[in-house]
Amino acid sequence: MTGDAAWDAFWSALPAEPGAALWDSSPQLTVARHLPLFRGHADPKLPLIDIGCGSGRQTRWLGRHFERVVGLDIAEAAVELAAASHAAPNVAYRRADLLDRDTAAALRAEFGDVNVYLRGVLHQLAPDDRTRMLAAIRLLLGGAGILFAQELTEQTGWYVAELLAGGAHLPKTAGLAAHFDFGGQVAPAHEGRLRLLFEGNGFDVVADGEIALHTTERTSGGHPLELPTRYIVARASAPL
């Protein structure tokens, strides 16, 4: 990841109201549209882990559909915000770095097989760290869990770069570009290569396709900015 200090600074500086972060859209525009894509493959009695939970806005909504949900984030400031603003009886939040193998192993020992929800995390990682993250997710899924992942691609980066270069007034997007080189980094893959990334790291992909990332940014015409992304639904082909 970009680093826990950088993400702590990011979340600490954000206003507390819902939607302050670019990607923190209403659950009705986000996870509610994702659930039909993976619900038929997932056992709702298994715990679900939301990796990179941020404010917990999507995490709490997932708690309506799974018996137990745990939101993980590398930023302590995000975890504190989530616990304060999106608490629920069956939802918990923790600071955790899944690039640390011992952390992943401890979660595996505590929960057994889990489902995983992963939205916009992999593009933040260097290639070696992506491999480590995917290995941790395989460990968590075990033999019964299902993964849903929405991921930025090279097309997303090109789209953002073109918008900003064209002078579009997008302060949240420009802020991320300045803080984390958003729109400048090479994302994990484009088109079919995202599927190959998962298949090459021990996953069986059961569904994939294009999907828009609804943001909290407004265009000059007053419409929500939508970014092109892709999604994956997958199982661990050979559980670790």
GIHU-V934851 format. One record per residue. N is the residue number from 0. RES is the residue in one letter. PSI is psi in degrees with one decimal (* if undefined). Layout:
# GIHU-V934851
{{N;RES;PSI} {N;RES;PSI}}
This chain:
# GIHU-V934851
{{0;M;172.0} {1;T;-22.6} {2;G;139.6} {3;D;-33.3} {4;A;-42.6} {5;A;-42.3} {6;W;-34.6} {7;D;-42.6} {8;A;-40.5} {9;F;-51.9} {10;W;-33.5} {11;S;-31.7} {12;A;-14.4} {13;L;144.7} {14;P;154.2} {15;A;-14.1} {16;E;152.7} {17;P;142.1} {18;G;9.8} {19;A;-37.6} {20;A;148.7} {21;L;-40.2} {22;W;0.5} {23;D;56.6} {24;S;168.6} {25;S;138.6} {26;P;-28.3} {27;Q;-23.6} {28;L;-4.0} {29;T;-93.0} {30;V;-29.7} {31;A;-28.2} {32;R;-19.5} {33;H;-37.3} {34;L;-43.8} {35;P;-20.6} {36;L;-24.2} {37;F;-8.2} {38;R;-38.4} {39;G;-16.2} {40;H;-15.0} {41;A;142.8} {42;D;111.9} {43;P;-12.2} {44;K;-17.4} {45;L;147.9} {46;P;153.3} {47;L;132.7} {48;I;123.6} {49;D;103.8} {50;I;126.1} {51;G;48.9} {52;C;-20.5} {53;G;-127.3} {54;S;-11.3} {55;G;6.1} {56;R;-42.4} {57;Q;-32.8} {58;T;-48.1} {59;R;-38.3} {60;W;-39.3} {61;L;-28.9} {62;G;-16.1} {63;R;-18.2} {64;H;-8.4} {65;F;145.0} {66;E;-34.3} {67;R;131.9} {68;V;136.3} {69;V;122.3} {70;G;126.6} {71;L;141.0} {72;D;149.7} {73;I;-19.1} {74;A;119.8} {75;E;-36.2} {76;A;-36.8} {77;A;-43.4} {78;V;-42.5} {79;E;-41.7} {80;L;-44.7} {81;A;-45.3} {82;A;-33.4} {83;A;-32.0} {84;S;-17.9} {85;H;49.0} {86;A;153.5} {87;A;155.0} {88;P;-32.6} {89;N;16.2} {90;V;133.2} {91;A;157.3} {92;Y;140.9} {93;R;148.8} {94;R;126.2} {95;A;144.1} {96;D;105.8} {97;L;-2.3} {98;L;-13.2} {99;D;113.8} {100;R;-35.6} {101;D;-36.3} {102;T;-45.9} {103;A;-41.5} {104;A;-37.5} {105;A;-40.1} {106;L;-41.0} {107;R;-43.6} {108;A;-34.1} {109;E;-42.5} {110;F;-18.9} {111;G;-150.8} {112;D;137.3} {113;V;161.0} {114;N;154.2} {115;V;134.0} {116;Y;124.3} {117;L;113.3} {118;R;110.6} {119;G;41.2} {120;V;-43.3} {121;L;-32.9} {122;H;-16.0} {123;Q;-8.9} {124;L;146.0} {125;A;157.3} {126;P;-44.2} {127;D;-36.4} {128;D;-30.8} {129;R;-42.6} {130;T;-42.4} {131;R;-40.6} {132;M;-43.9} {133;L;-34.7} {134;A;-40.2} {135;A;-40.3} {136;I;-41.4} {137;R;-42.4} {138;L;-42.9} {139;L;-38.9} {140;L;-39.0} {141;G;-144.6} {142;G;-15.6} {143;A;-17.2} {144;G;159.3} {145;I;145.5} {146;L;132.1} {147;F;127.6} {148;A;130.5} {149;Q;129.7} {150;E;140.5} {151;L;149.6} {152;T;-179.9} {153;E;-34.9} {154;Q;-38.5} {155;T;-46.9} {156;G;-43.7} {157;W;-41.2} {158;Y;-45.7} {159;V;-45.1} {160;A;-40.8} {161;E;-40.4} {162;L;-47.9} {163;L;-39.2} {164;A;-27.9} {165;G;1.8} {166;G;14.0} {167;A;137.1} {168;H;93.0} {169;L;78.9} {170;P;-37.3} {171;K;-44.0} {172;T;-43.3} {173;A;-36.1} {174;G;-42.5} {175;L;-38.9} {176;A;-39.6} {177;A;-37.4} {178;H;-39.5} {179;F;13.3} {180;D;31.4} {181;F;129.8} {182;G;-9.7} {183;G;-29.7} {184;Q;154.6} {185;V;117.9} {186;A;170.4} {187;P;-42.0} {188;A;167.1} {189;H;153.9} {190;E;-129.5} {191;G;-12.4} {192;R;-20.7} {193;L;-41.2} {194;R;-42.6} {195;L;-32.8} {196;L;-44.7} {197;F;-45.3} {198;E;-33.2} {199;G;-8.7} {200;N;28.3} {201;G;29.4} {202;F;146.3} {203;D;115.4} {204;V;124.4} {205;V;-15.9} {206;A;147.2} {207;D;163.7} {208;G;-176.8} {209;E;146.3} {210;I;144.5} {211;A;142.9} {212;L;110.3} {213;H;122.8} {214;T;172.5} {215;T;6.7} {216;E;144.5} {217;R;137.6} {218;T;175.4} {219;S;-23.8} {220;G;0.3} {221;G;7.1} {222;H;148.5} {223;P;135.7} {224;L;128.9} {225;E;133.0} {226;L;141.1} {227;P;127.1} {228;T;-179.5} {229;R;160.5} {230;Y;157.8} {231;I;137.8} {232;V;126.0} {233;A;159.8} {234;R;161.5} {235;A;122.5} {236;S;-30.9} {237;A;90.2} {238;P;139.7} {239;L;*}}
